[in-house]
Amino acid sequence: MIEASVTVKFSLDEVCEIAELPTEVLITIVEEGVLEPSGESPEEWRFDSTMLSIAKRAARLHRDFEIEWTGIPFYLDMIEELEKLRAENRTLRQRLNRFLLK
């Protein structure tokens, strides 16, 4: 059996429309290093679905908490680390519960 993997790429305009961001804001997000699209210029940039969700999250952080764009990468890293720690904690609790129930 042949497995096909499909990677969806979005243009700058598509990401702006889906994430409901002005073009200038998305360009700022890229310039600040929050996103690293493929392509040399904004007209050539291509974003994958992961970058789309990061753009949405970055926009929410900026809007809801008034975080400057330069600080967004730091906050995104901290959120990612928190999510990893929570997942690890869940796994460890499940393992511990197996021993306690015996």
C-alpha positions as CSV (number, residue, x, y, z in Angstrom):
1,M,0.0,0.0,0.0
2,I,1.3,3.5,-0.9
3,E,0.8,6.2,1.7
4,A,0.5,9.7,0.4
5,S,1.3,12.7,2.5
6,V,-0.2,16.0,1.6
7,T,1.3,19.3,2.7
8,V,-0.8,22.3,2.3
9,K,0.9,25.6,1.7
10,F,-0.7,29.0,2.1
11,S,0.2,32.3,0.5
12,L,0.5,35.6,2.4
13,D,-2.9,36.7,1.3
14,E,-4.5,33.3,2.3
15,V,-2.9,33.4,5.8
16,C,-4.1,37.0,6.3
17,E,-7.6,36.0,5.3
18,I,-7.8,32.8,7.4
19,A,-6.1,34.4,10.5
20,E,-8.0,37.6,10.0
21,L,-4.7,39.7,10.1
22,P,-3.8,42.7,8.1
23,T,-0.9,42.1,5.6
24,E,1.3,44.6,7.5
25,V,0.8,42.6,10.7
26,L,1.8,39.3,9.2
27,I,4.9,40.9,7.6
28,T,5.8,42.2,11.0
29,I,5.3,38.7,12.5
30,V,7.7,37.3,9.9
31,E,10.2,40.1,10.4
32,E,10.3,39.5,14.2
33,G,11.1,35.8,13.6
34,V,7.8,34.4,14.8
35,L,7.2,32.7,11.5
36,E,9.7,31.5,8.9
37,P,7.9,31.0,5.6
38,S,9.6,29.6,2.6
39,G,10.3,32.0,-0.2
40,E,12.4,35.1,-0.6
41,S,9.8,37.9,-0.7
42,P,6.3,38.4,0.6
43,E,4.9,37.6,-2.8
44,E,6.8,34.2,-2.8
45,W,6.2,33.3,0.9
46,R,4.5,30.0,1.6
47,F,3.2,29.1,5.1
48,D,2.3,25.6,6.3
49,S,-0.6,24.8,8.6
50,T,1.6,24.9,11.7
51,M,2.6,28.4,10.9
52,L,-1.0,29.4,10.3
53,S,-1.9,28.3,13.9
54,I,1.2,30.1,15.3
55,A,0.2,33.3,13.4
56,K,-3.3,33.1,15.0
57,R,-1.8,32.5,18.5
58,A,0.7,35.3,18.1
59,A,-2.1,37.7,17.0
60,R,-4.2,36.7,20.1
61,L,-1.3,37.3,22.4
62,H,-0.6,40.7,20.9
63,R,-4.3,41.7,21.0
64,D,-5.4,40.2,24.3
65,F,-2.3,40.9,26.4
66,E,-0.9,43.9,24.4
67,I,2.5,42.1,24.1
68,E,4.9,43.8,21.7
69,W,5.8,41.8,18.6
70,T,9.4,41.6,19.7
71,G,8.3,39.6,22.8
72,I,5.9,37.2,21.1
73,P,8.6,34.5,20.3
74,F,9.5,34.4,24.0
75,Y,5.9,33.9,25.0
76,L,5.2,31.3,22.3
77,D,8.2,29.3,23.5
78,M,7.0,29.5,27.1
79,I,3.5,28.4,26.1
80,E,5.0,25.5,24.1
81,E,7.1,24.5,27.1
82,L,4.1,24.7,29.4
83,E,2.1,22.4,27.0
84,K,4.9,19.9,27.0
85,L,5.2,19.9,30.8
86,R,1.4,19.4,31.1
87,A,1.5,16.5,28.7
88,E,4.4,14.9,30.6
89,N,2.6,15.5,33.9
90,R,-0.6,13.8,32.5
91,T,1.5,10.8,31.4
92,L,3.2,10.5,34.7
93,R,-0.1,10.7,36.6
94,Q,-1.5,7.9,34.5
95,R,1.5,5.7,35.2
96,L,1.3,6.5,38.9
97,N,-2.4,5.7,39.0
98,R,-1.7,2.3,37.6
99,F,0.5,1.5,40.6
100,L,-1.8,3.0,43.1
101,L,-4.8,1.0,41.8
102,K,-3.0,-2.4,42.2
